[in-house]
Amino acid sequence: MQNRTDDPRDVVVVTGAGGMGTAVARRLGSGRTLILADSSRERLDQVVAELSAEGYAAQGVPTDVSDRASVEELARTAAEQGRITAVVHTAGVAAATASVRRILDVDLLGTVYVIEAFEKVAVRGTSLVCVASLAGHMASISAEEEAALATAPAEELLGLDAVTALGDDATAAYILAKRANHVRVQAAALAWNGLGARVNTLSPGVIATAMAKAEADSDADGHMLKMLDACGAGRPGTPGEIADAVAFLTGPEARYITGTDLLVDGGQAAWIRRHMRRPG
């Protein structure tokens, strides 16, 4: 029997058909129209078929989040399906597998495009969660640079001093992009509040996904796994735990939470800030 609190005309949008995105889709999609977006048509078709077989009203919309027009089309498509209740932006790339330009296009600009496109179709009660990263909390940039990342028009972002100074350092680009996610959401919260809608970021630490495995495989010293032991977590998080946190942020219990970030990292950030021994 359908849960009476759900309405098939309510729409949930999830970008990214990876481990986190699929877990979020399963967590939020019951009794609602579920739209899943990904740049890989093969992956998208596979996940939509799995979800449909499990009883979800799922449909796939091929979307390249680094392309503003593609994201705007996704937003229009979602709005045509009904009332958008939740948008969860999980699509992204990692430093271990992407170039600096690809990281900036997807992780930085892609998030800006999602915030702006869905602001146009948000209604009272819409909640957007952009998945950022613990890495964003490790950024070391000035208040002026943060202000520019928060408010500069999308077409000017790649020309900012903090961005052009990255060179070919993919890790630095990833950290900067994820910090930009945080501050873009902070800046966007006022406009979303005016719509009766909310926007937040969620920052995972090490989560057991294919992307995290690629990062771990590129970590010859095993720093990532050593950090999990050192901070006391002793394990990576699971996509299901991220989905639980997203369910909270998009649900009625969080109706007074907007313009902020939720760390879901097993205490990694706290350990880095307060306990990690610094060289020298």
N, C-alpha and C positions, 0 to 999 in steps of 0.2 A: 504494500500500500504506500502511495506517495505521502511523504511527510507534508502535513498541511502548511508548514511554514515555508515550503518551497513552491515555486511557481515556474512551470516550464517556459514561461515568457521571460523569466529572469535569466540574464545572460552572464556567464563567467568566461573571461578571456584569459588564456595562458599563453605567453610567448615562450618558446623553447620546449622541445619535445624530448629533452634529456631526462636524467634521473630525477632532478628536482621538479621540473615541469610536469612530468608524468605523475609524480606523487601528489603534487598540488592539484592536478586535474581530478584525480581520484578522490581527494579529500573534499573538494569544493563542488564537484560537478553533479552530485546526485540530485535528481529532480529539477535540474536546470538545463537550459541550453548551454552546451559546453563548446566553446570555440578554441581550438588549439592552433597555434601558429608556429611555423619553423621554416628555415631557409632550405632544408633538405626535404624534398618531396617524398623520397623513399622512406625516410624516418617518420615523417608526418603521417603518411598513409598507413604505416605499420602500427603506430600508436593509436591512431583513430580507429583502426579495425579492432584492435584489442579492447579499447574502451567501449566501442559499440557492442562487441560480443558480451561485455560485462553488464550491459543494460544502460549505459550512458547515452544521452542524446548528443553525441559528439560529431563535430564536423571539423575538417581541416582547412585552413586558409594559408597557402604558401606565402611567406612573408620574409623579406630581407629587412631586418630592423635598421640596417645602415643606410637604407633608402627611404627618405622622408615620404615620398609618394606611396610606397608600399605600405608603410605604417598607417598613413592616413586612410588608405583603402581598407585596411584591416579594421580601423575604428568605425568607418562608415558601415561596413558589413555587419559588425557587431551591433551597432545601433539599430539597424534595420530588423534585427532578430527580436528585439524587445528591450526591456530595461536593463541596462548594464549595472550589475550589482558589485562585481569584483573584476579587477584586472590585475594579473600577477605577471610581472615582467621578469622571467628567469633567463631569457636568451643572452648569451655572452660567450666570450672566448677567453682563453687563459694565456698567461705569459709564456708557458712552456711550449705552446703549439701555434702561436700567432705572432705576426710582425707588429712593430710599434704602430704602423698605420692601420692595420686591421683592428688592433685593440682600441685605438681611438675612434675608428669608424663605428664599431659595434658597441663597445662598452661605454664610451662617452657619448658620442652623437646619437647612437641608437636609443639610449635612455632618454635623452632630451626629446627626440622625436616621439617617443611613447607618451611622455608626460604631456607634451603639447597637443598631440593628436587626440588623446582621450579626454583632455580638458574640454575640447569642443563638443564632446558627446556625453560628458558626465552629467548625471542627474542627482537629485537629492538621494543620499544613501550610497552612491558609488564610492568604492574604496580601491585605490591603486596602491599596490605594493611593488616597489622596484627592488629586486635582489641585487644588493651591492656586495660588499665583502669586508671581512675583518681587515683586509689590506688597506682599505680606505682610512682606517683609524691610525695607520702608521705613517700617513703622509706628513711631510715636513715642508709646508709652504707658508708664505706670509698671509696676513689677513687681507691684504690688497689682492693677492693672487686668488684667494678663496672667493672674494667678492666678485672678481671677474668671472671665475668659473661658474658662480651661482647665477649670474644675471646677463652675461654677454649673449647676444643673439647667436643661434647655432652656427650661422655661416662665419662667425668671427672666432669661434672657439679654437680652431686649429692654429690660428695665428697668435694666440696669447703667448707671452714670454714663458710662462710655466710649461707650456706645451712644446714650443719650439726648442726649449733647452733640453728636452729628453734625449735627443740624438737617437741612437739605435738601442737604447736600454729598454727592453720589453717589460722587465719587472717594474721599473720606475713608471712606465706608461700605464701599467695595470693599476698600480697604487694611486696614481693621479686620477685615472678615470673613475675609480671607485670612490675616491674622495669627492670628485665632481658629482657623482650620483647623490651623495649625502647632501651637498649644499644646494644642488638644483632642486631637490625635493623641499628643503627648507624654504627656499625662495618661492616655490610654487604653491606652498600651503595656503597663502592668503587668498589667491584666486580660487583655489578649490574650496576653501571655506565659504566663499561667497556663493558657491553653487550648492552648498549643503553636502559637499563631498569631501573625501579625505585622501591624503597622499602621504605615504611613509616609505622608508627604506628598511630592509632587513639585511643584516650583515652576517652571513655564515662564516664560521671558521672552516676547519678541514672537515668536509663531508664526503662520505663514501660514494662518489660518482665517478664516471669515466673521466671527467675533466680532472678530478683530484688525483686519479691514478696516473694520468699523464704528467701531472706536476710531480708526483712522488717518484715516478720513473726517471724524471730528469734531475732529481735531487740525489746526486751521487753520495753525499755525506749523510743522507738519511735525516737531514735537519727537521723535516716536517714531522716525521714520526717521533723523533726525540723530543720535540716541543710538546707533543700530545702527552707524553709520559711526564715531562717536567712540570707541566701546568696542573697535573693531577687528573686530567680527564681520562687518560689511559686508552682512548679509542677515538676514532673519528665519529662525527655525528652521522645520522642517517637521513636520507631524503624525507622519510616520514616525520622526523622531528622538525624539519624545515616546514613541511606541510602543516603540521600542528601550529607552528608559530604564525604562519600565513593565515590559517583559519581564525586565529585570535585577532590578528590585525584587521582582517576583513569582516569580522563578525560584530554583533551588537555590543559585546563586552568592551570593545575598543572604540566606541563611538566618540569618545573625547580625546582620542589620540591621533594627532596629525602633525606633519612637519618634523618628524623625528626619526630616529634609527633604533632598531632593536637588534642587539648583538646576540647571536645564537652560536656560541663558539666554545662551549665547554670551559670557559675561563681563560682562554688563550690570551686575550687582550689584557686582562688583569695581570696575568703572569708576566707578560712582556713589559708592562709598565712598572710593575712593583717588585718583581723578583728576578728577572733575567739579569744575569751578570753581563755587564758591558765590557768590551775590550778595553784594557788599560785601567 
